[in-house]
Amino acid sequence: MLVTAAAVVVGQASPAAAAVTGFTDPFASLDPARWAVGEHRLGRSALEPGNVAVAGGALELRHPAGTLDGAEVRTTVAYRTGTYRARMRAAAAPSSLTGFFLYAPPDYAGEADIEILNDASGTVLLSTYAGGRQTHTETRALGFDPTAAFHDYEIELARKTLTFRVDGAALRSWKTGVPTAPMALYLNSWFPSWLAGTPSPGAATLVDEVTAAPS
């Protein structure tokens, strides 16, 4: 599924494609040199800076109670090949989803998505975009409730292959249609227009740690 407008942070240019080093961020704070906070509309949601916080050693992407609003951050630099991992607990906010993905504007230029439905169903959507089109999309079962505990979600991007992993186990690999554009790394939680749009009970996706290991 295309994450339309997800890569545009209002008032900021796209991240530069440059030689970059990796990092592991345990979220003792939100480092503005590493992360830009999104402020734009996406699906049914207003992604608001005020819905991004760090507390108790975790990044919080909040859905305020009674709203369809959400939150987003992205890296300030772009990456090509490498391994990108997030340890997350999805928000218990049915009809929203949590995204962990690589993206290069404009839409369809380059994208590798892990999108987790924010409910107990254990449903994850895996997608890629490259060269002006969607190249793959698949819905898989996680086998657990992603809102109940932290799990590791991983994107391994090589020059000609891409693998999505959860808790170290490969869910899907593709050897065609792999994005090659330099892409920023995103985390967001939002209400897409193709789901019911049930207002949040007051919930947040929690991100315990993110690792970026470019190759």
Legacy VTK file of the C-alpha trace (Angstrom):
# vtk DataFile Version 3.0
C-alpha trace
ASCII
DATASET POLYDATA
POINTS 215 float
0.000 0.000 0.000
1.329 3.393 -1.006
1.950 5.735 1.912
0.966 8.902 0.096
2.675 12.076 1.327
4.485 10.219 4.095
7.871 11.513 3.054
7.137 15.210 3.046
7.788 17.024 6.284
6.250 20.457 5.846
8.809 23.200 5.462
11.782 20.852 5.151
13.698 19.550 2.164
14.118 15.864 1.459
17.055 14.301 3.319
20.354 14.406 1.484
21.790 11.293 -0.096
25.249 11.217 1.399
27.743 8.803 2.891
26.236 7.996 6.269
27.145 5.974 9.316
24.872 3.695 11.242
23.343 4.204 14.660
21.438 2.537 17.452
19.000 4.852 19.206
17.583 3.704 22.586
15.514 6.908 22.834
16.851 8.456 25.979
15.731 11.613 24.162
14.706 12.638 20.643
17.870 13.754 18.853
16.964 16.566 16.403
20.170 15.944 14.473
18.935 12.400 13.753
15.145 12.730 13.609
12.775 15.201 11.949
9.182 15.305 13.219
6.401 15.159 10.635
3.609 17.707 10.390
1.152 16.976 7.574
-2.026 15.091 6.743
-1.994 11.406 5.899
-5.168 9.411 5.283
-7.682 10.425 7.956
-4.958 11.737 10.272
-3.294 15.010 11.080
0.251 14.022 11.993
1.104 16.527 14.696
4.468 17.285 16.356
2.708 17.397 19.720
1.893 13.697 19.345
5.597 12.749 19.317
7.268 12.275 22.695
10.015 10.322 24.439
9.213 8.885 27.864
10.505 5.962 29.894
13.151 5.108 27.329
10.748 4.817 24.391
9.631 6.942 21.482
5.856 7.495 21.681
3.787 8.024 18.537
0.506 9.070 20.097
-3.142 8.889 19.083
-4.942 11.301 21.421
-8.246 9.977 22.772
-11.304 10.758 20.671
-9.302 11.724 17.573
-8.001 10.226 14.350
-4.700 12.063 14.696
-1.286 10.441 14.698
2.466 11.044 14.636
5.570 10.547 12.534
9.354 10.869 12.603
11.948 10.314 9.905
15.730 10.318 9.755
17.412 13.502 8.595
19.674 11.557 6.221
18.919 9.003 3.518
20.142 5.422 3.198
20.630 2.891 0.465
21.530 -0.730 1.226
21.718 -2.006 4.797
19.709 -3.468 7.659
17.124 -1.362 9.507
15.448 -2.628 12.665
12.889 -1.294 15.143
11.723 -2.826 18.409
8.095 -1.708 18.739
4.760 -2.287 20.422
1.908 -1.181 18.187
-0.784 1.142 19.504
-4.045 -0.499 20.610
-6.072 1.762 18.318
-8.200 -0.284 15.890
-8.489 1.062 12.306
-5.051 2.690 12.534
-1.672 1.251 11.598
1.995 1.564 12.519
4.512 2.042 9.740
8.228 1.270 9.740
9.598 1.969 6.295
12.142 3.452 3.922
10.851 6.107 1.517
12.138 8.428 -1.214
9.914 11.132 -2.713
8.067 11.512 -4.968
5.533 8.706 -4.514
6.508 5.482 -6.322
10.190 6.496 -6.563
11.407 4.170 -3.809
9.740 2.589 -0.799
9.964 -0.519 1.389
7.093 -0.796 3.892
6.242 -2.735 6.999
2.734 -1.665 8.053
1.178 -3.277 11.138
-2.527 -3.044 11.856
-2.934 -1.545 15.330
-5.217 -4.250 16.685
-5.042 -7.815 17.971
-5.413 -9.443 14.537
-1.666 -9.757 13.968
-1.875 -8.509 10.382
1.102 -6.946 8.604
1.268 -5.446 5.114
4.553 -5.690 3.185
5.074 -3.518 0.101
7.755 -2.183 -2.222
7.824 0.604 -4.803
10.522 1.370 -7.359
10.953 3.100 -10.688
7.538 4.750 -10.705
5.326 1.809 -9.733
4.331 -0.542 -6.969
6.441 -3.647 -7.449
5.161 -5.925 -4.662
2.476 -6.062 -1.995
1.504 -8.880 0.333
-0.527 -9.333 3.521
0.873 -11.742 6.114
-0.098 -13.025 9.564
2.329 -12.258 12.385
1.036 -15.018 14.646
0.806 -12.698 17.670
-0.952 -9.582 18.927
1.421 -6.695 18.054
-0.266 -4.419 20.596
0.487 -6.746 23.524
4.301 -6.760 23.598
7.457 -5.483 21.914
8.709 -7.255 18.803
11.573 -6.692 16.361
10.718 -5.601 12.814
13.478 -5.525 10.213
14.100 -4.423 6.630
17.245 -5.816 5.009
17.914 -4.048 1.720
20.645 -5.252 -0.622
21.452 -4.143 -4.148
19.199 -6.769 -5.745
17.223 -8.300 -2.863
14.983 -7.154 -0.040
13.942 -9.191 3.011
11.411 -8.362 5.705
11.922 -10.061 9.085
9.987 -10.182 12.354
11.737 -11.356 15.516
14.608 -12.588 13.342
12.477 -14.801 11.104
12.101 -13.930 7.416
8.495 -13.189 6.425
9.155 -12.349 2.773
12.042 -11.821 0.348
11.959 -10.344 -3.145
14.675 -10.360 -5.787
12.920 -8.117 -8.313
11.441 -4.642 -8.066
13.813 -3.637 -5.275
14.094 0.127 -4.629
17.513 1.649 -5.280
16.898 5.342 -4.508
18.401 6.793 -1.315
15.585 6.723 1.244
14.904 8.147 4.685
13.836 5.802 7.479
10.349 6.498 8.881
8.240 5.532 11.868
4.613 6.585 12.029
1.200 5.664 13.372
-1.927 6.911 11.573
-5.485 6.210 10.395
-5.690 5.305 6.686
-8.796 6.207 4.700
-9.381 2.559 3.717
-10.051 1.486 7.332
-13.102 2.322 9.430
-11.798 5.443 11.145
-12.768 4.570 14.709
-11.541 7.365 17.022
-8.645 6.421 19.246
-9.341 5.313 22.816
-6.075 7.046 23.737
-3.095 4.955 22.677
0.446 5.149 21.353
2.881 3.065 19.376
5.992 2.645 21.513
9.430 2.292 19.915
12.034 0.940 22.305
15.010 1.064 19.945
15.930 1.673 16.302
19.086 0.441 14.592
20.283 1.541 11.168
23.250 -0.379 9.767
23.970 0.847 6.234
26.226 -1.368 4.136
LINES 1 216
215 0 1 2 3 4 5 6 7 8 9 10 11 12 13 14 15 16 17 18 19 20 21 22 23 24 25 26 27 28 29 30 31 32 33 34 35 36 37 38 39 40 41 42 43 44 45 46 47 48 49 50 51 52 53 54 55 56 57 58 59 60 61 62 63 64 65 66 67 68 69 70 71 72 73 74 75 76 77 78 79 80 81 82 83 84 85 86 87 88 89 90 91 92 93 94 95 96 97 98 99 100 101 102 103 104 105 106 107 108 109 110 111 112 113 114 115 116 117 118 119 120 121 122 123 124 125 126 127 128 129 130 131 132 133 134 135 136 137 138 139 140 141 142 143 144 145 146 147 148 149 150 151 152 153 154 155 156 157 158 159 160 161 162 163 164 165 166 167 168 169 170 171 172 173 174 175 176 177 178 179 180 181 182 183 184 185 186 187 188 189 190 191 192 193 194 195 196 197 198 199 200 201 202 203 204 205 206 207 208 209 210 211 212 213 214
